[in-house]
Amino acid sequence: MKKKVSVEELQFGVFVAELDRPWTETPFMFQGFVLKDDKQLAVLREHCKTVFIDSEKGLDLPDRGAVKGGPLGAAKLTSVLASIKNKAKYEEQASVDEELPRARAAQSRTEVVLKDVFGMVRAGKAIDAPRVKEAVSNMTDSVVRNPDAMLLLAKMKEKGERNLDRAVGVSIYMITFGRFLQLPREQLDLLGMLGLLQDVGMMRVPEEVLSKTGPLNNVEKALCRSHIEHSVSILKETSGLPTELPGLAGLHHERYDGSGYPKGLKGPEIGLFGVIAGLVDCFDALTHPRPFGEALAPSNALSMIYKWRDAQFDGPLVEQFIQCIGIFPVGALVELNSGEMGIVIAQNLARRLQPRVMVVLDANGNPKKPQLILDLAKDPKMNPDTPYRIKRTLEKGSVPIDASEFFI
């Protein structure tokens, strides 16, 4: 299937089928080719603004809507990205393999602390703020060194208490996105605490409402939405937390177009941290098993969020989030062109369509022992003439892979 995309959206592995000008007006010798290197991309950028890609002959990209802009067109509000004034520079300090043990230890400590927090809230007792701050700081340290290790563990850890897994996962994604946006270190810690505690008010919502598999009635919806008020109240009563944290905890269900709750804030009124919190919370909810539906593949979730840009979410921030997470996010289950199945274990910032993959099932669905590690950016070959490539991402539960067996 052919679709029109901006040249700036292209990734290696797509099949460029048509240009926005005659082929004879460009240096390309062939009409139609797989985009493989920076030289081809540079020529496309020099001569074209848009192209048509053919997903039947190459890799696909998420559906990013019309090239000319999002749903609100010229009525777009100012992006919250404009509020970022000071940026920090972060460099990878460790490989995924080196960072995994430290990331695992930091995640485990955070889970212990968060279980205690939930127990304290249920018992009406005060949260131990110093322990929360220390736990988040340890996770931030790991993300600063290498975000892929913590992202991988966050994606794998989906067997425990739903509220706990969601809180830890959202916290990790928010720290990682903040790092990608080059926010100062102290702001990464604040984002981490926000992600961890913004839904703490769920502890005061009846369990039968949270676990209901069918549609909620109006009373149940009101009870569920009350978790925001509870979260803000709990954090206000907790000494030792950043003073801005309670106010920020009330923002993750506000939406860019004013359709959110509890206050119906719009655009920049929500603020950078509030928009980040809402975007990450939505992505994590879509990709996490839910009582009322199956988890989506990360690529499908990103496509949905992109369609909601400039309506529910700040468009430019959505673009940045997709760049941060990648078309094949860490932890995603994927099928290779060889028919084998694997788990994305690390990103390649220069080549988003060519991450590092652990192959765990062969083409017949049998476990591979030992597992095969492929760095697709190095063009490993499935046969002398064909390099390995990712064919598609898979919905969670669609194949018999328990990824946690390999990393938890």
C-alpha positions in Angstrom: 0.0 0.0 0.0 1.3 3.4 -0.9 1.1 6.5 1.3 2.4 10.0 1.2 5.0 11.0 3.9 7.3 13.9 4.5 10.9 13.3 3.6 11.7 14.3 7.2 9.7 11.3 8.5 11.6 8.7 6.4 13.5 5.9 8.0 15.9 3.3 6.6 14.1 0.3 5.2 11.1 2.0 3.6 10.6 1.5 -0.1 10.4 4.9 -1.9 8.0 4.3 -4.7 7.2 7.8 -6.1 8.6 11.4 -5.7 6.9 14.8 -5.7 8.8 15.5 -8.9 9.8 13.5 -12.0 12.6 10.9 -11.4 14.5 12.4 -14.3 14.9 15.7 -12.3 16.9 13.8 -9.6 20.2 11.9 -9.6 18.5 8.5 -8.9 19.1 5.9 -11.5 16.2 3.7 -10.6 12.5 4.5 -10.2 11.8 3.0 -6.8 14.3 1.8 -4.2 14.7 0.8 -0.6 16.1 3.6 1.5 19.4 2.2 2.9 21.9 5.0 3.7 22.5 8.6 4.6 23.6 9.5 1.1 20.2 8.5 -0.4 18.4 10.4 2.3 20.5 13.5 1.8 19.6 13.5 -2.0 15.9 13.1 -1.2 16.0 16.0 1.2 17.8 18.1 -1.4 15.3 17.4 -4.2 12.0 16.5 -2.5 9.6 17.6 0.3 7.3 14.5 0.2 7.4 11.0 -1.3 5.2 8.0 -1.5 6.4 4.8 0.2 5.1 1.3 -0.5 4.7 -0.8 2.6 4.3 -4.0 0.6 7.9 -3.6 -0.7 9.5 -2.2 2.4 9.0 -1.3 6.0 6.0 0.8 7.0 5.9 3.9 9.1 3.1 4.8 11.7 0.2 6.5 10.1 1.0 10.1 10.7 -2.0 11.7 9.0 -1.9 14.3 6.3 1.4 15.9 5.5 0.1 19.4 5.9 -0.6 19.2 9.6 -2.8 17.9 12.3 -6.5 18.2 13.0 -6.5 21.8 14.1 -4.5 23.1 11.2 -3.8 26.8 11.5 -5.6 27.0 14.8 -2.8 25.2 16.6 -1.9 26.5 20.1 1.7 27.4 21.1 3.6 24.2 21.8 4.7 23.6 25.4 8.2 22.8 23.9 8.6 26.6 23.7 8.8 26.7 27.5 12.1 24.7 27.6 14.8 27.3 28.1 17.8 25.5 29.6 19.0 22.2 28.2 21.4 19.6 29.6 23.6 17.3 27.5 23.4 13.5 28.2 25.7 10.9 26.8 25.5 7.1 27.1 27.8 6.0 29.9 27.2 2.3 29.8 25.9 -0.4 27.4 22.6 -2.1 28.0 24.3 -5.2 29.2 26.4 -3.2 31.7 23.5 -1.2 33.0 20.9 -4.0 33.4 22.0 -5.2 36.9 22.0 -1.6 38.2 18.7 -0.9 36.6 17.2 -4.0 38.0 18.4 -3.2 41.5 17.0 0.4 41.2 13.6 -0.9 39.9 13.4 -3.5 42.7 14.1 -0.9 45.4 11.4 1.4 43.9 8.8 -1.4 43.9 9.5 -2.1 47.6 9.1 1.6 48.4 6.0 2.0 46.3 4.3 -1.0 47.9 4.9 0.6 51.3 3.5 3.9 50.0 0.3 2.2 48.8 0.0 0.4 52.2 0.5 3.7 54.0 -2.1 5.5 51.9 -4.6 2.7 52.4 -4.0 2.9 56.2 -4.3 6.7 56.2 -0.7 7.1 57.2 1.9 9.6 55.8 4.1 8.8 52.9 7.8 8.5 53.6 9.0 11.2 51.2 12.8 10.7 51.7 12.5 7.1 50.6 10.5 8.0 47.5 13.0 10.7 46.5 16.0 8.3 47.0 14.2 5.5 45.0 13.4 7.9 42.1 17.0 9.3 42.1 18.4 5.8 41.7 16.2 5.2 38.7 17.1 8.6 37.2 20.8 7.7 37.7 20.3 4.6 35.6 18.3 6.3 32.9 21.0 9.0 32.6 23.6 6.3 32.1 21.6 4.3 29.6 17.8 4.6 29.3 17.3 1.4 27.3 18.0 -0.9 30.3 15.3 0.6 32.5 12.9 0.8 29.6 13.4 -2.8 28.9 12.7 -3.8 32.5 9.7 -1.5 32.7 8.2 -3.2 29.6 8.9 -6.7 30.9 7.5 -6.2 34.4 3.8 -6.6 33.9 2.9 -9.5 36.2 2.6 -7.8 39.5 0.0 -5.4 41.0 -1.4 -3.3 38.1 -1.2 0.0 39.9 2.3 -0.7 41.0 3.6 -1.8 37.6 1.8 1.2 35.9 3.3 3.7 38.3 6.9 2.4 38.0 6.5 2.2 34.2 5.1 5.7 33.8 7.9 7.0 36.1 10.6 5.4 33.9 9.0 6.6 30.7 8.7 10.2 32.0 12.3 10.3 33.2 13.5 8.9 29.8 11.4 11.4 27.8 12.8 14.2 30.0 16.3 13.0 29.3 15.5 12.9 25.5 14.2 16.5 25.8 17.5 17.4 27.5 15.8 18.7 30.6 18.1 19.5 33.6 18.8 16.6 36.0 16.7 18.0 38.9 13.7 18.2 36.5 14.2 14.5 35.6 13.9 13.6 39.3 10.7 15.7 39.5 9.2 14.0 36.5 10.1 10.6 38.0 8.3 11.4 41.3 5.3 12.8 39.4 5.0 9.6 37.3 5.3 7.4 40.4 2.8 9.3 42.6 0.3 11.0 40.3 -2.1 8.0 40.5 -1.6 7.3 44.2 -5.2 8.5 44.8 -6.3 5.2 43.0 -5.8 3.6 46.4 -9.0 5.4 47.6 -11.1 4.3 44.6 -13.2 1.1 45.2 -11.4 -1.9 43.7 -14.6 -3.2 42.1 -14.6 0.0 40.0 -11.0 -0.3 39.0 -11.3 -4.0 38.0 -14.6 -3.8 36.2 -14.4 -5.3 32.7 -17.5 -3.6 31.3 -18.4 0.0 30.6 -18.5 2.3 33.7 -21.8 4.0 34.6 -21.8 7.7 35.5 -21.4 7.1 39.2 -18.5 4.8 38.6 -16.8 7.2 36.2 -17.1 9.9 38.8 -15.5 7.6 41.4 -12.7 6.8 39.0 -12.0 10.4 38.2 -11.9 11.3 41.9 -8.5 9.7 42.1 -7.0 13.0 40.9 -8.5 14.9 43.8 -7.3 12.2 46.1 -3.8 12.2 44.7 -3.5 16.0 45.0 -4.8 15.8 48.6 -2.4 13.0 49.6 0.6 14.8 48.2 -0.3 18.1 49.8 -0.4 16.3 53.1 3.0 14.8 52.6 6.0 16.8 53.9 9.3 16.7 52.2 8.1 16.4 48.6 8.7 19.2 46.0 6.2 21.9 46.6 5.0 21.9 42.9 4.3 18.1 42.9 0.6 18.2 44.2 -0.4 20.7 41.6 1.3 18.7 38.8 -0.4 15.5 39.9 -3.7 17.1 38.9 -2.8 17.5 35.3 -2.3 14.2 33.6 -6.0 13.9 32.4 -6.2 17.4 31.0 -6.1 17.5 27.2 -4.6 19.9 24.7 -8.0 20.9 23.2 -9.6 21.5 26.6 -11.6 18.2 26.6 -9.9 16.8 29.6 -10.6 16.9 33.3 -10.8 18.0 36.1 -10.5 21.7 35.0 -10.7 21.6 31.2 -7.3 23.3 30.8 -6.2 24.0 27.3 -2.8 23.9 25.5 0.0 25.7 27.3 -2.3 26.1 30.4 -1.5 22.5 31.2 2.3 23.2 31.2 5.2 21.1 30.0 5.2 18.6 32.8 1.4 18.2 32.7 1.4 17.5 29.0 4.3 15.0 29.3 2.4 13.3 32.2 -0.8 12.9 30.1 1.0 11.7 27.0 3.1 9.1 28.8 0.2 7.9 31.0 -1.9 7.4 27.8 0.9 5.5 26.0 1.5 3.2 29.0 -2.2 2.6 29.4 -2.6 1.6 25.8 0.4 -0.8 25.9 -0.4 -2.3 29.3 -2.9 -5.2 29.9 -6.2 -3.7 31.0 -9.3 -5.2 32.6 -11.5 -4.0 29.7 -9.2 -4.7 26.8 -6.0 -6.2 25.3 -2.7 -4.3 25.3 -1.7 -2.8 22.0 1.6 -3.2 20.2 3.7 -0.1 20.9 3.8 0.9 17.3 0.0 0.7 17.1 -0.3 2.8 20.3 2.1 5.4 18.8 0.0 5.6 15.7 -3.2 6.2 17.7 -1.4 8.9 19.7 -0.2 10.6 16.6 -3.7 10.7 15.2 -4.7 12.5 18.4 -2.0 15.2 18.0 -3.1 18.8 18.2 -6.4 17.5 19.6 -5.8 15.6 22.8 -2.0 16.2 22.8 0.5 18.9 21.9 1.5 18.0 18.3 5.2 18.9 18.5 5.6 17.1 21.8 3.9 14.0 20.3 6.5 14.1 17.5 9.3 14.3 20.0 7.8 11.4 22.0 7.7 9.2 18.9 11.3 10.0 18.2 12.2 9.2 21.8 10.3 5.8 22.0 11.1 4.8 18.4 9.0 3.0 15.9 10.2 -0.3 17.4 10.4 0.6 21.1 12.6 -1.2 23.6 10.7 -4.3 24.9 8.5 -4.6 21.8 7.9 -8.1 20.4 8.7 -8.3 16.7 8.7 -10.6 13.7 11.8 -10.6 11.5 11.8 -11.1 7.7 13.2 -14.6 8.5 10.0 -15.6 10.2 11.8 -15.6 13.6 10.4 -13.8 16.6 12.4 -11.5 18.9 12.4 -8.8 21.5 13.8 -5.3 20.9 16.5 -4.8 23.6 18.1 -1.5 22.6 17.6 1.4 20.3 19.8 2.8 17.6 19.4 6.5 17.7 20.9 7.0 14.2 18.8 4.2 12.6 15.4 3.9 14.4 14.3 1.0 12.1 17.4 -1.0 12.9 17.5 -1.6 16.7 19.2 -4.4 18.6 17.0 -7.6 18.8 17.2 -10.8 20.9 15.8 -13.6 18.7 14.0 -16.1 21.0 11.8 -18.2 18.7 12.8 -19.7 15.3 10.6 -19.6 12.2 8.6 -22.6 13.5 7.9 -21.1 16.8 10.4 -23.2 18.7 12.6 -21.6 21.4 16.1 -20.7 20.2 18.8 -21.8 22.7 21.0 -19.9 23.1 19.2 -16.8 22.0 20.6 -14.9 19.0 21.5 -11.2 19.5 21.2 -9.2 16.3 22.4 -5.5 15.9 20.4 -4.7 12.8 22.3 -1.5 12.3 25.3 -3.7 11.4 23.3 -5.5 8.6 23.6 -9.1 9.8 22.6 -11.5 7.1 19.8 -14.1 7.2 21.4 -15.5 4.0 24.3 -14.3 1.9 22.1 -11.8 -0.1 19.5 -10.7 2.5 20.0 -8.7 5.7 17.8 -9.3 8.7 15.0 -6.7 9.0 12.0 -6.2 11.2 8.8 -7.2 9.4 6.2 -6.1 12.0 5.6 -5.6 15.6 3.3 -8.0 17.5 0.5 -7.5 19.9 1.3 -8.7 23.4 0.1 -12.3 24.0 -0.1 -13.0 20.2 3.0 -15.3 20.4 4.2 -17.6 23.2 6.9 -15.4 24.4 7.3 -14.4 28.1 9.9 -11.8 27.7 10.3 -11.4 31.5 12.0 -14.8 31.5 15.0 -13.3 29.9 15.4 -10.1 31.9 13.6 -10.2 35.2 
